[in-house]
Amino acid sequence: MNQKLANIALLVKDYDEAITFYVEKLNFELVEDTKLSNEKRWVLVKPKGQYDFSLLLAKAVNEEQKSRIGNQTGGRVFLFLQTDDFERDYRNLLKKEIEIIRAPKEETYGKVLVFKDLYGNLWDLIEPKK
């Protein structure tokens, strides 16, 4: 039996502003944007070079979901973006004025920093040691 995670839902306020952030600021690829109804779309984005996993941008539709936007993990780092060029991606975060929460640091496992996405979700940017 083979299993794998294919997508993870990320609550967003607005599809288009979320697409803009991930595609234009983090340089992700828009995989799919399919209208399912007047209110609902199936929107997938992924980092360039990622082949088997995407973020599903899921528009919050009720008050409980809206209350979780930007804090789906109770304030912990939520997502981990691995890179092959830490300095390139760090410079991009600065250039695109993305808020850095924890400055770059050399750890036993590699270089890491923490940044916020447009809604406040915390991300690690990591370049593992080779």
C-alpha positions as CSV (number, residue, x, y, z in Angstrom):
1,M,0.0,0.0,0.0
2,N,1.3,3.4,-1.0
3,Q,0.1,6.7,0.5
4,K,1.3,10.3,0.3
5,L,0.1,13.7,1.2
6,A,-0.9,15.5,-1.9
7,N,-2.2,18.9,-0.6
8,I,-2.7,20.8,2.6
9,A,-5.5,23.4,3.0
10,L,-4.4,26.9,3.9
11,L,-7.2,29.2,5.0
12,V,-7.2,32.5,3.2
13,K,-9.4,35.6,3.2
14,D,-9.4,36.1,-0.6
15,Y,-8.4,33.8,-3.4
16,D,-6.8,36.5,-5.6
17,E,-4.8,38.2,-2.9
18,A,-3.5,34.9,-1.7
19,I,-2.5,33.8,-5.3
20,T,-0.8,37.2,-5.8
21,F,1.2,36.7,-2.6
22,Y,2.3,33.2,-3.3
23,V,3.0,33.6,-7.0
24,E,4.5,37.1,-7.1
25,K,6.2,37.3,-3.7
26,L,7.3,33.8,-2.9
27,N,7.7,32.8,-6.6
28,F,5.4,29.8,-6.3
29,E,3.6,28.4,-9.4
30,L,-0.1,28.5,-9.8
31,V,-1.0,24.9,-10.5
32,E,-4.8,25.2,-10.8
33,D,-7.6,27.8,-10.4
34,T,-10.9,26.2,-11.1
35,K,-14.3,27.8,-10.3
36,L,-16.5,25.3,-8.5
37,S,-19.4,27.7,-7.7
38,N,-20.0,31.4,-7.4
39,E,-18.2,31.4,-4.0
40,K,-15.8,28.5,-4.2
41,R,-12.7,27.8,-6.2
42,W,-10.1,25.0,-6.3
43,V,-6.8,26.8,-6.1
44,L,-3.5,25.0,-5.9
45,V,0.0,26.7,-5.6
46,K,3.4,25.1,-5.2
47,P,7.0,26.0,-4.9
48,K,8.9,25.8,-8.2
49,G,10.6,22.4,-8.4
50,Q,7.9,20.8,-6.2
51,Y,6.3,17.9,-8.0
52,D,4.0,16.0,-5.7
53,F,2.6,18.5,-3.1
54,S,0.6,21.7,-3.3
55,L,-1.1,24.2,-1.0
56,L,-4.8,24.3,-1.5
57,L,-5.8,28.0,-0.9
58,A,-9.2,27.6,0.8
59,K,-11.3,30.7,1.3
60,A,-12.7,30.8,4.8
61,V,-16.5,30.7,4.7
62,N,-17.7,31.0,8.3
63,E,-16.7,32.8,11.5
64,E,-14.9,29.8,12.9
65,Q,-12.8,29.4,9.8
66,K,-12.2,33.1,9.5
67,S,-10.9,33.2,13.1
68,R,-8.2,30.7,12.1
69,I,-6.8,32.6,9.2
70,G,-3.2,33.3,9.9
71,N,-3.0,31.1,13.0
72,Q,-3.9,27.6,12.0
73,T,-1.3,26.2,14.4
74,G,-1.7,28.3,17.6
75,G,1.3,30.5,16.8
76,R,3.8,27.8,15.9
77,V,5.6,27.6,12.7
78,F,3.1,26.1,10.3
79,L,5.0,25.3,7.0
80,F,8.6,24.6,6.1
81,L,10.0,25.8,2.8
82,Q,13.2,24.0,1.9
83,T,15.6,25.7,-0.5
84,D,18.7,24.9,-2.4
85,D,19.9,28.6,-2.2
86,F,19.2,30.2,1.2
87,E,20.8,33.6,0.3
88,R,18.8,33.9,-2.9
89,D,15.5,33.3,-1.2
90,Y,16.4,35.4,1.8
91,R,17.2,38.3,-0.5
92,N,13.9,37.8,-2.3
93,L,12.0,37.9,1.1
94,L,13.7,41.2,1.9
95,K,13.1,42.6,-1.6
96,K,9.4,41.7,-1.5
97,E,9.1,43.2,2.0
98,I,8.0,40.0,3.6
99,E,8.3,40.2,7.4
100,I,11.1,38.2,8.9
101,I,10.3,37.1,12.4
102,R,13.6,35.3,13.3
103,A,16.8,36.4,11.5
104,P,18.8,33.9,9.6
105,K,20.7,31.5,11.9
106,E,23.1,28.6,11.4
107,E,21.8,25.5,13.1
108,T,23.1,21.9,13.2
109,Y,20.8,20.9,10.4
110,G,21.3,24.0,8.2
111,K,20.5,27.6,7.7
112,V,17.0,28.8,8.9
113,L,14.9,31.8,9.3
114,V,11.2,32.4,10.2
115,F,8.9,34.6,8.1
116,K,5.2,35.5,8.0
117,D,3.0,35.1,5.0
118,L,0.3,37.7,4.1
119,Y,-2.0,36.5,6.9
120,G,0.5,35.9,9.6
121,N,1.2,32.2,9.3
122,L,4.7,31.4,10.3
123,W,7.0,29.7,7.9
124,D,10.6,28.3,8.2
125,L,12.9,28.9,5.3
126,I,15.5,26.1,5.5
127,E,18.6,25.2,3.5
128,P,19.7,21.8,4.9
129,K,23.4,21.1,5.4
130,K,24.8,19.0,2.6
